[in-house]
């Protein structure tokens, strides 16, 4: 069984007030916040790194009475993902999503991530076939199907990635399947219908007049589709 998880991407937030932006999203009933780490090598952009995540964790500490609350979903768009596992764990990351294209030993990397106390997830770029994830799936906490080319926010949703999501959901009905890129009220129906349950949304949430309404709309679509499949937790 799986549940709908809405993870606003702070890449679309105000970088001068990232701690406040994280709190704002959680107050709007976000399940996670999505932290995009880009190194300027794997993708042509630079964003945040371990020092910023560490500062955010101090501003948004874990609530030990509610495990899983204030969850930091760290999307590592970096050329050497093995290098950063200890630092992201120390900084307060809860889940470490590496790109399949960036490592030669994905199973070893998953083991390293879990050894450091984080959940392990693997992402694929639009040009990567979904079947590369099949040998990994039993080891993963989540698979991420990118619905834009990684590197920048504000791109258009790639609907032709949905067969990848459908194939993953058919083979692994209880796996968390995330989609990231161009998600909002107009594109959520296709993503939810394909079987995605973890939705990364940036601009559509952060720039909304009422972010809580957008988050609820995204959750409702996912819940409806999961329920129709008998998978809703």
Secondary structure, 3 states (H helix, E strand, C coil): CECCEEEEEHHHCCHHHHHHHHHHHHHCCCCEEEEEEEECCCCCCECCCHHHHHHHHHHCCCCCCCCCCCEEEEEEECCCHHHHHHHHHHHCCCEEEEEHHHCCCHHHHHHHHHHCCCEEEEEECCCCCHHHHCCCHHHCCEEEEECCCCCCCCCCCCHHHHHHHHHHHHHCCCCEEEEECCCCCCCHHHHHHHCCCEEEECHHHHCCCCHHHHHHHHHHHHHHHHHHCCCEC
